[in-house]
Amino acid sequence: MVLLIFNAKAYVIISLMFAMFLDTNQNIPKLILITLIFTINNFISFTLWTLFGDLIGAKFRNKKYSKILNNIFALLLFIVGIWMLTIKGINL
């Protein structure tokens, strides 16, 4: 969680959020509400991301599951590559 402090994308997202949803005529309660909603959303998202990442990381430490996950990721990468080659407008 400490590394999130150095996440430049988070600062860009926060800046864009305030630029999109705030007018110059808005009052402080609306600003606080938007900030609160954004903070709760981020807390839930980052907590779930961390928990599921920890679960997947635990599986990666096991040699058997590591091989299975690597094969799944390789298959997904292959499927995306094929999908990209079949997009209309791309001629090779």
Helices and strands as residue ranges (DSSP letters): G 2-6, H 8-21, H 28-61, H 63-85
